[in-house]
Amino acid sequence: MSQDLPSLFKHRNFLHYWIGQIASSFAFQMLSVGVGWQMYDLTGSPLALGLVGLCQFLPQLVLTLLVGHVADRYNRRLICVFTRLTMACTVAILVYGNFTDTVSANMIYACAALLGTARAFELPANQAILPNLVPSEQLSRAVSAMASAREISVIAGPALGGVIYLLGPTTLFGTSMSCFLISCVILSFLRYNFTVKHKTPVSLEHLLGGLMFIKGNKVILGSVSLDMFAVLLGGATALLPIVAKDILETGPWGLGLLRCSPALGALLMSIYLARHPLTQSVGKIMFAAVGVFGVATILFGLSDQLILSMFALVLLGASDMISVVIRSTLVQLETPDEMRGRVSAANSIFIGSSNQLGEFESGVTAAWFGVVPAIIVGGVGTLAVVGIWMYLFPTLVQRNTLEEERK
C-alpha cells in the first residue's frame, strides 16, 4: 500500500495543486502569527483576538449559498487563483500599514474581513477540485497527502513566522504576501478543464442543495457537526498569544513553536494515514480521536511549561487529523461532482464555525473567566459532545469503512 503514495505525484496536476496548497497555507499560517501577536500588542485584549476570528467567519457565513453555486458553475482553478491574489493584495495593506506606522486594530479587523471573504470563495472550490485531479480509488490517500502538505506549512510557517517577526511585522507580512503570489503562479499551470454537467436554473432550492444534502445524510451530518462542535469548544488557538506571553513567558518565537506543535502531530498522523489508510471501524475511531482531542485540550490548559504544552498540542493535532481525514473522505466520496461545490461550501461553514467562530468563543470565555479556565472548560465540553453525538448518531458510530455506503 505504501507504494501507492508516490504514484499520486506522478499526476502532474496533483503535484502542482499540492505545491500550490503548501505555498498558500504557508502564507496564511505566518500571517496568523503576525496578526495575533500584533493585535495583542496593540490592544492587550483577549476579546480583540476573538474578534479577529469573528471578522473572518462572518463573510463565510453570509456568502455560503453564493460561493457554493459559484464553485459548481465556474472554473474552480480560476477561483483559487483569483482568491489567493485577493489575499496577497489584502496582506499588502498590512505591509503598507506597518511600513508607514499607521497600522491599527481597525485596519487588522478590516483585513481579516477581506481575508474571510476571499476564503469563503476559495474553500469550496479548493475542496471540490481535488476529486477531479486523482482517480477515485486514490482519493483517501490524496486527502491525507493534502493534509500533509497543509501541516508541513503549518509546522514551518508559524515557527519561521515567529522568527521573521523579530525582524519586524513589515518583513513578516511581506513574506506572507510573496507566498500567496507564488501559489497563484503555480496554480496557473494546473491543467483543468471544467464543464458544467447540468445547467440547473438558479433557485433557492438549488442554492440550498448542499445544506439539504448534508441534512439528508446522517453519516455526513454527524461527522461534520461532531468536528464542528468539538473544535468550537476545544480549540484554543486564538489564546496562544496570551499563553505564550503571559503564562509561558516567551516571545514571538515561543508563539511560533506553540502554533506549529498541533501541525507536527497532524503531519505525523497524516503521513501514517497516507501509507496505512483506515479500513475498518472508522466511526468508532473518529469518536475516539475526538475524545483524545478533548483530553489533550485539558492537558494544555493545565500546563505551565513550554515542553508539556507543546506535547499536549502535538497530541491534539494528531487526534484532530484522524477526524479530518475521515470527515473529508466521507464528504468527497458520497457527493456527486455536480454538487461538490455547494456541499463543500456548506461544509466550509462547519469548518469556519469550528475555527474562526471557535476563536471568537475562546476570546469571549477567556475575557469572562480567564485563559486557563476557558481552555479547560472547552476540553470538558468536547468530551461531553462526544458522548452526546454517539447517542444522536448511532449510524456514524457503527460505520465500518469509508466506502461501504457509496453508490
N, C-alpha and C positions, 0 to 999 in steps of 0.2 A: 504493500500500500504506500509505503514511504516514497517509492519511486514515482508515484503519480504526481507528487507535488511539483518537482522541477518541470514536468511536462506542461503545467499551466503556463509557464513563462515562455513556452515555445509559441504561444499565441501572441503575436506582436501587439495586437490591440490591447490585450490584457496587461502586457508589460508596460505599455505607455500609460494605461489607466492606473496601474499600481504605482508607478513613479510619480505621476501627477498627483495622486492622492497623498503620497508622502510629503511632497513639497507644500501642498495646501494645508495639511494637518500640522506640519512643522511650523508654518507661519502662524496658524491660529493658536497653537499652544504657547509659542513665545509671546504672542500678543496678550494672552490671558495672564501670564506672569507680570508683564509690564503694566497692564491696566489695573490688575488687582493691587499691586504694590503702590502704584502712583495714586490710585483713588484713596487708599488707606492713609497714605502720606498727606494727601490734600485735606481729608475730612476727619480721619481718626474714628470713623463711624462704621460699625458692623452693618447697620441698615443700608448705608450707601453702597457697600459691596453687594448686598442683596438686590438693591435696585438696579445694578448693572445687569444682573441676570434677568430681572423682570423686563428691562428695556429690550433685551434680545428675544425674549419669549413672546411678548405681546404681538409683534408683527407676524410671527409664525402662526399664532392662534387666529388672528384676523384674516390672514390670507390663505388659510388651509384649503378651502374649496377651490380657490382660483389656481393655486400652484399645482395641485394635482391634475387639474384639467390641462394646464399648460404642458406639464410633463408627458401627458398622453397624446397631445396634439402636435407638439413641435419637437424639433431635433434636440435630443437630450444632451448631446455633446456640446452643441452651441449654447445651451442653457448653462451648462457647467462652466464653459469658458467665459461667458459674459458675467456671470455672478462672481466668479473669482476676480475678474478685472474690476468689478464694482468694489469688492473687498479691498483690493490694492489701493484704489482711489480713496476709500474711507480711511485706511490707515495713513495715507498721505496727509490727511487733515491733522492727525495726531503728530506726525513728523513736523508739520508746519507749526502747530501749537507749541510744541516743546522747543523748536528751534528759535521761535520768536518770544518764548517765555509767556505765551498767552493762554496756555492750556488751563482748563478749569474743569470742575466736576460736571457742569452742564455740557461742556464740549464732549466729555467722555460718555455721558448719557446719550447724547445725540449720535455719536459714532456707534455706540452699542446698538441703538435702534436701527441704524443703517445696515450694520452687520447682520442683525437679526432678519431684516427684510431680504437681504441677499441670500442668506442661508435658508430662508423659507422657500425660495425657488430652487436653490441648489440641492438640498437634501433629497427630495423625492426624485429629481432627475438623476442624481448620483446613485441612488439605490436602485432605481428602475432599470438603469442601463446595464448593470452587471450581468443579468441573465442573458443578455444579447451578445455578450463577449466570450462566453465559455460554454461548452457542452453542458447540458443539464445534469449529467451524471457527475460532473466535476464541480457543481455549484457549491456544495457544502465545503469542499476544500478551498474554493475561491473565496468564500465568505471568511474562512479562517485566515487565508493569505492576506485579504484586505484588512482584516483586523490586525494582523501582524504589522502591516505597513503603517496603519494608524498608530499602533502602540510604539513602534520604533521612533516615530516622530514625537510621540507624547513623552517618551523617555528622554530623548536628546533635546527636544525643544525647550521644555521648562528648565532643565539643568543648564543648557547653554544660554538660555534666555536670562537666567539669574546672573550668570557671569557677565554677559554682554550689558546687562542693566548697570553694572558697576561703571561702565564707560559712559553711561548717560542714557536716559529714555529715548532721546533722539536717535541714537545708534540702534537701540533695540527695535524701535518701531520701523526704522528704515530697513533693517534686516528682514523683518516680517513682511513688509511691503514687497521686497525683492522676491521672497519665496512665493508669494501669491502670483507675481508676474511670471515666474519660472513655470509654475503649474499651468498657467494659461498657454504658454508656448508649447509645453509638452502635450497637452490635450488637443492642441490644434492639429497634431499629426495623427490623431486617432481616426482610423477609418471606420466610419459608422454611418450607414445609410438608413435613415429612419423613414418608415412609411406608416401611415395611419391605416389600420386594417378596417375599421368601421367608423365612418364619419357620422356618429350619432349626434343629432341636434342637441345643442346645449340647453339643458333644462335643469331645474333644481334636483330632479331625480338623478340625472347624470352626474351633477356635481357632488351629490351626497353618496354616490356609488361606493366610494372607498370606505366610508364610515359604515354603510349598510352591510358591506361585505364582511368587515371585521365583526360587526354585531352578530351576523348570522353564523359565524364560525367560532364555536365556543373554545376550541383549542387555541386559535389565534388571539381571540379576545382575552382569554385567561393569561396567556403568556405575555402579551404586551402590557396589559394592565398590572400584572404582578411586577414586572420590571419597573413600570412607571412609579407605582406607589412605594416600592422598596427603595429605589434611588431617591425619590422625592423626600422620603423620611430620613433615610440613612446617609444620603450624600452630604458631605461636609466640605466640598472643595472651595466654596465661597469663603469659608472661615480659615483657610490655610494661611493667608497673610497674617491674621491675628495670632494663630497658633505659633507660627514661625517667629514672629516679632515679640509677642508678649509672654508666651508660655515657654517656648523652647529657647528664646532669647538669641536667635540667629539673625542673619541679614538676608538679602535677596538670594544669596547662594543657598541658604537653608530652605527658603521657599521653593526654589527650583528643585532641590532634592525631594522635598515632600510631594511636589506635583508630579515628578517623574516616577515615584515609587509605585503608585497604582498601575502605571503603564508597564513597569518592569514585570510585575506579576501577571498582567494581562498578556504581555508579549510572550512570556514563557508558556503560559497556558495556550495561547493561540497557536504557537509552534507545535505544541504537543497534539492539539486537536486537528491541526492540518495533516499531521502524519498518522494520527490514530483517531479517525472520526468516530463520533458516538454512534453506536449501532443498536443499542437496546436500552430500555428503561430511561428514555430521555426525559420523560415527565418527572419522575422521582429525582433524577439527577438535577434537573433545573430547580426544583424546590429546595433540595439540599444545598445547592450552590447559593441560593438567595439567603438561606439560613446562615451560612458561613459569612456572607456579606454583612449581615446584621451583627454577628458576634465580633467580626473584625472592626466594625464601626465603634462598638462599645469599648474594645481594647484601645483603639486610637484615642477615644475621649478620655480614658483613664491615664494615658501615658503622659509623662513629663520629661521623657528622654528622647532625643532625636532618633537613635537607633531603633528603639522599640516602636516609636511612631512610624518609622519607615517600614518596619516589618509588618505592622498592622495594615498599612496601606498596600503593601505588596500582596498580602493575603486577600485584602478587599478587591484588588484589581483582578487577581486570578479567578476568584469566585464569580465576579461580575462578567468576565469574559465567557464563562460557560453559559450563562444565561443569555448573553448577547448572541452567541453563535446559534444556540437552539432557536431563539426567537426569530432571528433574521432568516435562518434557513427555512423555518416553517412558513413564514410570510411569503418568501420568494417562491417556494415550491408549489404552494397551493393557490397562487394568484395568477389568473390569465394575464398574458402580456399586455393586452389592450387595457387592462385595469391597473397595471402596476404603478403608474404614476399617481393615480388617485389613492390607491391603498397605501403607497409609500408616503404620500402627503399626510394621510390620516395617522399613519404610524409615526410620522415625524412629530405630531402633536404629543403623542405619548412620550417620545424621546425628549422633546423640548420641555414637556412638563416635568419630567424627572430631572433634567439637567438645569436649564435656566430657571424654571419656576422653583426647583429644589434649592437653588442658590438664594432666591428671594426668601423662601421659607426658613432656611438656615440663618439668614441675616436677621429676620424678624425675631425668631426664637432666641437667638444669641443676644439681641438687644433687650429682650424681656427677661430672660432667665440667666444669662451668662453663657460663655462659649462652651465650657465643659458640660454643663447640664444639657445644653441644646444637642450636643453630639451624642451623649449617652441616651437621652430620650429618643433620639432619632433611630439609634440602633435597636432599642427595645421595640419601637414601633414597627421596624422592619420585620422582626421576629413575629410580632402579632399578625402582620399582613400575611406572612407565610401560612400560619395556622388557619386564618380565615379563608384564604384563597384555596387551600387544599379541600376545604369543606364546600366552597362555592363551585369549584371546577373539577369535579372528580374525573371527568374525561381527560383532562390535562395530566392529572396525577397518574392515570393508567396508560398514558400514551407510551408506546414501546419504542417505535422507530420514527425517524423524521419523515419517511416517505410512505408510511403504511396507509394513509388516507388519501394519497394523491390519486387523482382521477385522470 
